[in-house]
Amino acid sequence: MHAKALEEDPSVFDYDGVVDNTKEERKMAKQDEKLKRESRYITQIMHHTKGREREQNVRDSRFATSAACSGAAPPLTHSPGLGRAWLADHLREAVA
């Protein structure tokens, strides 16, 4: 039986070779995964940042409309280097 199996397939009892091949395949798969890996949370952060920017724009426009109707001073605008706009720019640079 042992001789017959060796005649059909000479590598039938080559356990070390099979284990080595399996380890190499796993190692290659890990390396490929590392190359494909992207930041886990940056897309979620960018999505939520855009949502907060939209909400802030809606609040500003409502405040501007109510201020214009009441004759009050216009709302303050955000500084270009501070706040949400700065965070969004900073996150875009981190992704690139």
C-alpha positions as CSV (number, residue, x, y, z in Angstrom):
1,M,0.0,0.0,0.0
2,H,2.8,2.4,0.9
3,A,4.7,1.5,-2.3
4,K,1.6,1.9,-4.4
5,A,0.9,5.4,-3.0
6,L,4.5,6.4,-3.7
7,E,4.1,5.2,-7.3
8,E,1.0,7.2,-7.8
9,D,2.3,10.4,-6.2
10,P,5.9,10.7,-5.0
11,S,5.1,13.7,-2.8
12,V,2.3,11.9,-0.9
13,F,4.3,11.7,2.3
14,D,6.0,15.1,1.9
15,Y,4.4,16.7,5.0
16,D,7.2,19.2,5.6
17,G,6.9,20.5,2.0
18,V,3.1,21.0,2.4
19,V,3.6,22.8,5.7
20,D,6.3,25.0,4.2
21,N,4.1,25.9,1.2
22,T,1.2,26.7,3.5
23,K,3.3,29.0,5.6
24,E,4.6,30.8,2.5
25,E,1.1,31.3,1.1
26,R,0.0,32.8,4.4
27,K,3.0,35.0,4.6
28,M,2.4,36.2,1.0
29,A,-1.3,36.8,1.8
30,K,-0.4,39.0,4.8
31,Q,2.1,41.0,2.8
32,D,-0.6,41.6,0.1
33,E,-3.1,42.6,2.8
34,K,-0.6,45.1,4.3
35,L,-0.1,46.7,0.9
36,K,-3.9,47.0,0.3
37,R,-4.7,48.2,3.8
38,E,-6.0,51.7,4.1
39,S,-6.7,53.8,7.1
40,R,-9.7,52.3,8.9
41,Y,-11.5,55.4,10.2
42,I,-10.4,58.3,7.9
43,T,-13.4,57.8,5.5
44,Q,-15.8,57.9,8.4
45,I,-14.2,61.0,9.9
46,M,-14.3,62.7,6.5
47,H,-18.0,61.8,6.0
48,H,-19.0,63.1,9.4
49,T,-16.9,66.3,8.9
50,K,-18.8,67.0,5.7
51,G,-22.1,66.4,7.5
52,R,-21.1,68.9,10.3
53,E,-20.1,71.4,7.7
54,R,-23.5,71.1,6.0
55,E,-25.2,71.5,9.4
56,Q,-23.1,74.6,10.2
57,N,-24.0,76.1,6.8
58,V,-27.7,75.5,7.4
59,R,-27.4,77.1,10.9
60,D,-25.5,80.1,9.5
61,S,-28.0,80.6,6.7
62,R,-30.9,80.4,9.1
63,F,-29.2,82.9,11.5
64,A,-28.4,85.2,8.6
65,T,-32.1,85.1,7.4
66,S,-33.4,85.8,10.8
67,A,-30.9,88.5,11.4
68,A,-31.7,90.1,8.1
69,C,-35.4,90.1,8.9
70,S,-34.8,91.7,12.3
71,G,-32.2,94.2,11.1
72,A,-29.4,92.7,13.4
73,A,-25.7,92.5,12.4
74,P,-24.7,89.7,10.0
75,P,-23.3,86.5,11.5
76,L,-19.6,86.1,12.0
77,T,-17.8,84.0,9.5
78,H,-15.3,81.4,10.4
79,S,-11.6,82.2,10.2
80,P,-9.9,80.3,7.3
81,G,-7.3,78.8,9.5
82,L,-9.5,77.7,12.4
83,G,-12.4,75.4,13.1
84,R,-14.1,72.9,10.8
85,A,-12.5,74.1,7.6
86,W,-9.1,73.7,9.0
87,L,-9.9,70.2,10.3
88,A,-11.3,69.2,6.9
89,D,-8.2,70.4,5.1
90,H,-6.0,68.7,7.6
91,L,-7.8,65.4,7.1
92,R,-7.7,65.7,3.3
93,E,-3.9,66.2,3.5
94,A,-3.6,63.2,5.9
95,V,-5.4,61.0,3.3
96,A,-3.3,62.2,0.4
